[in-house]
Amino acid sequence: MNPLEQLNQLGQSVWYDNISCEMLAAGGLLSTLIKEDDLRGVTSNPVIYDQAIRSGHYDQSIRDLQKASKSAETIFYDLAIADIQKACDLMLPVYQKTEGLDGYVSLEVSPNLAFDVIGTITEAKALWRRINRKNAMIKIPATIAGIEAMSHLISEGININMTLIFSIKRYLRVIEGYLSGLEARVATGRPIANVASVASFFISRIDAAIDPKLADIAPELQGTIAISNAKMAHAELLKHFGHARFDALSRKGGRIQRLLWASTGTKNPTYADTLYVDALIGVHTINTMPPATYAAYKDHGMPNVRLEDDLAAAETNLRALSAHNIDLESVTQTLEKNGIEQFTAAFNAMMMTINEKLSTV
């Protein structure tokens, strides 16, 4: 059993943070990863799709769709939905084997809607209907508007991946929105057993932002804050999903909204390439790994449950930031803003790429 398979045995599901049409062919990469590594899910985002479309693998499909005189955004969603449907079909046996715990594939709403509640709800519902797969997830940035939209969509029975979560404070609002959505659904007499959601908590970007601030004043804290922050988030998961409020939902089939560790590739080349996997292994979690991290962990990962170790030290690390006049909440707000801007820029660049291809293919 390779290290990736072992993670699944330890209560952490392994998902793959990448998608493109060439990996979805019969006997292709996704099928191989499911067979060889017990891969449990797939995530995508605008950056991933921008890179995939630039690669040229979609040129023929764009040429075919051009005949219908469609807009660049319509062509993108036609391409992406076809991919998500294929990936969902390949993942369906995983979904069935795990009784709906895993086997999901995520597609994100336009990041241009990050602050638009109604627009997010409308687009999420449209994507959900078009994908038409019970193991799809619609991905939404965890802005205040996004959380409001998520709560409504959960009440409508739509699987949601809340993304770009950086702070404990924002994560608590995501939990509240999820529970409220389930409760609203129960109140109308509709089932909740098949409604799934994950909360994508970003890791390495936090260290990348804070490490330079610590370089001269507290170098011993470098590389510790993102992991400490994640450990405290997991403690909140255990607290809130072990509470009587969730017990009432659980008895009706409600599922825990698992934490999904995102941005788990190390950005600092001096850190171990498996740092943000090995340190964050624990129950009710997922690690969605970019290809390089996935390959590294398969090669030399050291699986063991560590997520609940040294919580006192994690709290001490976070308190130490205040002593050094570093406001973690302010840093995470900036990271959220930058993340939305990055995804928006990638999405808009992708529209330009498609338009360029339409003029040349």
C-alpha positions in Angstrom: 0.0 0.0 0.0 1.5 3.3 -1.1 1.4 6.4 1.2 -1.6 7.9 -0.7 -3.6 4.8 0.0 -2.6 4.8 3.6 -4.0 8.3 4.0 -7.5 7.0 3.2 -7.1 4.4 5.9 -6.2 7.1 8.4 -9.4 9.1 7.9 -8.1 11.6 5.3 -9.3 11.4 1.7 -6.9 12.1 -1.2 -8.3 14.3 -3.9 -6.4 15.6 -7.0 -6.2 19.3 -7.7 -6.1 19.2 -11.4 -8.2 18.4 -14.4 -8.0 18.5 -18.2 -9.7 16.6 -21.0 -6.7 14.4 -21.8 -6.6 12.8 -18.4 -10.3 11.8 -18.7 -9.9 9.4 -21.7 -10.7 5.7 -21.1 -7.7 4.2 -19.4 -6.3 7.7 -19.0 -4.6 9.3 -16.0 -7.7 9.7 -13.8 -8.6 6.0 -14.2 -5.0 5.1 -13.4 -5.0 7.2 -10.2 -8.2 5.7 -9.0 -7.0 2.2 -9.6 -3.4 2.5 -8.3 -3.7 5.1 -5.6 -7.4 4.9 -4.4 -7.9 8.5 -5.5 -11.1 9.8 -4.0 -12.0 13.1 -5.7 -11.0 15.9 -8.1 -11.0 19.7 -7.7 -10.7 22.4 -10.3 -10.4 26.2 -10.4 -10.1 29.0 -12.9 -6.3 28.9 -12.8 -6.2 25.2 -13.6 -8.6 25.6 -16.5 -6.8 28.7 -17.9 -3.6 26.6 -18.0 -5.4 23.6 -19.6 -7.0 25.7 -22.3 -3.7 27.4 -23.1 -2.1 23.9 -23.6 -3.9 23.4 -26.9 -5.8 20.2 -25.8 -9.1 21.9 -26.3 -8.5 23.5 -29.7 -10.5 20.9 -31.6 -13.5 21.3 -29.2 -13.3 25.0 -29.5 -13.3 24.7 -33.3 -16.4 22.5 -33.1 -18.2 24.9 -30.7 -17.3 27.9 -32.8 -19.8 26.8 -35.4 -22.6 27.6 -33.1 -21.4 31.2 -32.7 -21.2 30.9 -28.9 -19.5 33.4 -26.6 -16.2 32.6 -24.9 -17.8 32.1 -21.6 -20.5 29.8 -23.0 -17.8 27.7 -24.8 -15.8 27.5 -21.5 -18.7 26.1 -19.6 -19.5 23.7 -22.4 -16.0 22.4 -22.3 -15.8 22.3 -18.5 -19.2 20.7 -17.9 -18.3 17.9 -20.4 -15.1 17.3 -18.4 -16.8 17.3 -15.1 -19.4 14.9 -16.3 -16.7 12.5 -17.5 -14.8 12.8 -14.3 -18.0 12.3 -12.2 -18.7 9.1 -14.2 -15.2 7.8 -13.6 -15.5 8.7 -9.9 -19.0 7.2 -9.5 -17.7 3.8 -8.3 -15.8 5.6 -5.6 -18.9 7.5 -4.6 -20.9 4.3 -4.4 -18.1 2.4 -2.6 -17.8 5.2 0.1 -21.6 5.6 0.3 -21.4 9.2 -0.8 -18.5 10.3 1.4 -16.1 10.7 -1.6 -16.1 10.5 -5.4 -16.8 14.2 -6.0 -15.7 16.5 -8.7 -15.8 20.3 -8.3 -16.5 23.0 -10.8 -16.4 26.7 -9.7 -18.9 29.4 -10.5 -17.4 32.5 -12.1 -15.2 34.4 -9.7 -16.7 37.5 -11.1 -19.8 36.6 -8.9 -17.8 36.4 -5.6 -19.8 39.3 -4.1 -23.1 38.6 -5.8 -25.5 36.4 -3.8 -28.2 36.1 -6.4 -25.8 35.8 -9.3 -24.0 33.0 -7.5 -27.2 31.1 -6.7 -28.4 31.4 -10.2 -25.2 30.2 -11.8 -24.7 27.4 -9.3 -28.2 26.1 -9.9 -27.7 26.3 -13.7 -24.3 24.4 -13.5 -25.8 21.8 -11.2 -28.7 21.1 -13.6 -26.4 20.9 -16.6 -23.8 18.7 -15.0 -26.6 16.4 -13.7 -24.4 14.2 -11.6 -25.1 13.4 -8.0 -21.4 13.3 -7.3 -20.7 16.8 -8.6 -19.9 19.8 -6.3 -20.3 23.4 -7.2 -17.4 25.5 -5.9 -18.1 28.9 -4.4 -15.6 31.4 -2.8 -16.3 31.8 0.9 -17.0 35.6 0.9 -19.9 36.7 3.1 -22.1 36.7 -0.1 -20.8 33.3 -1.0 -21.7 31.9 2.4 -25.2 33.2 2.1 -25.5 31.7 -1.4 -24.1 28.4 -0.1 -26.7 28.2 2.7 -29.5 28.6 0.2 -28.0 26.1 -2.2 -27.6 23.5 0.5 -31.2 23.9 1.4 -31.9 23.1 -2.3 -29.9 19.9 -2.1 -26.9 21.0 -4.1 -23.5 19.8 -3.1 -21.2 22.7 -2.4 -17.4 23.2 -2.1 -16.7 26.4 -0.2 -13.3 27.7 -1.2 -10.7 30.3 -0.4 -11.1 30.0 3.4 -8.1 31.4 5.3 -9.3 32.3 8.8 -11.0 30.6 11.7 -13.5 33.4 11.9 -14.6 33.0 8.3 -14.6 29.2 8.7 -17.0 29.5 11.7 -19.4 31.4 9.4 -19.1 28.7 6.8 -20.1 26.1 9.4 -23.1 28.2 10.5 -24.2 28.6 6.9 -24.0 24.9 6.2 -25.9 23.9 9.3 -28.5 26.6 8.6 -28.9 25.3 5.1 -29.5 21.7 6.3 -31.9 22.9 8.9 -33.9 24.9 6.3 -34.1 21.8 4.2 -35.3 19.6 7.1 -37.9 22.2 8.0 -39.5 21.7 4.6 -39.6 18.0 5.0 -36.9 17.3 2.4 -34.1 14.7 2.8 -30.6 15.7 3.7 -28.8 12.3 3.5 -27.4 12.9 0.0 -26.4 16.5 0.5 -22.6 16.9 0.8 -20.3 19.8 1.3 -16.6 20.5 2.0 -14.9 23.6 3.4 -11.7 24.3 1.5 -9.2 25.8 4.0 -6.0 27.2 2.3 -2.7 26.4 3.8 0.6 27.4 2.1 -0.5 30.9 1.1 -0.6 31.8 4.8 3.0 30.9 5.4 4.0 32.6 2.2 2.4 35.8 3.4 3.6 35.7 7.1 7.1 34.2 6.9 8.6 37.4 5.5 7.1 39.3 8.4 8.7 36.8 10.8 12.2 36.6 9.2 13.9 39.2 11.4 11.7 39.2 14.5 10.8 35.5 15.1 12.4 33.2 12.6 11.5 30.2 14.8 7.8 30.7 13.9 8.4 30.5 10.1 6.6 27.6 8.6 4.4 27.0 11.6 1.5 29.4 11.3 -0.4 27.8 8.5 -0.3 24.4 10.2 -1.2 25.9 13.6 -4.1 27.8 12.0 -5.3 24.6 10.3 -5.1 22.6 13.5 -7.3 25.1 15.3 -9.8 25.0 12.4 -10.0 21.2 12.8 -10.6 21.6 16.5 -13.6 23.8 15.6 -14.8 21.1 13.2 -14.7 18.5 16.0 -16.4 20.9 18.4 -19.3 22.0 16.1 -20.0 18.7 14.5 -19.9 17.0 17.9 -22.5 19.3 19.2 -26.2 18.6 19.9 -27.2 20.9 17.1 -25.5 18.7 14.5 -26.6 15.5 16.3 -30.2 16.4 15.4 -29.2 16.7 11.8 -27.0 13.6 11.9 -30.0 11.5 13.0 -31.7 12.6 9.8 -28.7 11.6 7.7 -26.9 14.9 7.7 -23.2 14.7 6.8 -20.3 16.4 8.4 -18.9 19.2 6.2 -15.4 18.0 6.0 -12.3 20.2 6.0 -10.5 20.1 2.7 -6.9 21.3 2.9 -6.1 23.3 -0.3 -3.0 25.0 -1.5 -0.9 22.2 0.0 2.1 22.5 -2.3 5.0 24.1 -0.5 5.9 27.5 -1.9 9.1 27.8 0.1 11.8 25.5 -1.6 13.5 25.1 1.8 10.4 23.3 3.2 9.8 19.6 2.7 7.6 19.1 -0.4 5.2 17.0 1.7 5.1 19.4 4.7 1.5 20.4 4.3 0.3 16.8 3.9 2.2 15.0 6.6 1.4 17.6 9.3 -2.4 17.7 8.6 -3.5 14.1 8.6 -6.6 13.5 10.7 -10.3 12.4 10.6 -13.0 14.2 8.7 -10.4 15.8 6.3 -9.4 15.8 2.7 -6.2 16.9 1.1 -6.5 18.0 -2.5 -3.0 17.8 -3.9 -1.6 19.4 -7.0 0.2 17.0 -9.3 3.8 17.7 -8.0 2.7 17.2 -4.3 0.7 14.2 -5.2 3.7 12.5 -6.9 6.0 13.5 -4.0 3.7 12.1 -1.4 3.3 8.9 -3.3 7.1 8.6 -3.4 8.1 9.5 0.1 5.2 10.5 2.3 5.1 9.5 5.9 1.5 8.8 6.8 0.5 9.1 10.5 -2.3 10.9 12.3 -0.8 14.2 13.5 -3.6 16.8 13.2 -4.6 16.7 16.9 -1.0 16.7 18.2 0.5 19.7 20.0 -2.6 21.8 20.0 -1.3 23.8 22.9 1.8 24.6 20.8 -0.4 25.6 17.9 -2.3 28.0 20.1 0.9 29.4 21.4 2.2 30.0 17.9 -0.9 31.9 16.9 -0.8 34.0 20.1 2.8 34.8 19.4 1.8 36.7 16.3 0.0 39.3 18.3 3.0 39.8 20.5 4.9 40.6 17.3 2.2 43.0 16.1 1.1 40.7 13.3 -2.6 40.6 12.8 -3.5 37.2 11.4 -7.1 38.2 10.7 -5.9 41.1 8.6 -3.5 38.9 6.7 -6.2 36.4 5.9 -8.5 39.1 4.7 -5.8 40.2 2.3 -5.3 36.6 1.2 -9.0 36.2 0.4 -9.0 39.5 -1.6 -5.9 38.4 -3.5 -7.2 34.9 -4.1 -10.4 36.2 -5.6 -8.5 38.7 -7.7 -6.2 35.8 -8.9 -9.1 33.6 -9.8 -10.9 36.5 -11.5 -7.8 37.4 -13.5 -7.3 33.8 -14.6 -11.0 33.4 -15.5 -10.9 36.6 -17.6 -7.6 35.6 -19.2 -9.1 32.3 -20.1 -11.9 34.2 -21.9 -9.3 36.1 -23.8 -7.5 32.9 -24.7 -10.6 31.3 -26.0 -11.4 34.4 -28.1 -7.9 34.3 -29.5 -8.3 30.7 -30.4 -11.6 31.4 -32.0 -9.8 33.8 -34.3 -7.1 31.3 -35.2 -8.5 27.8 -35.1 
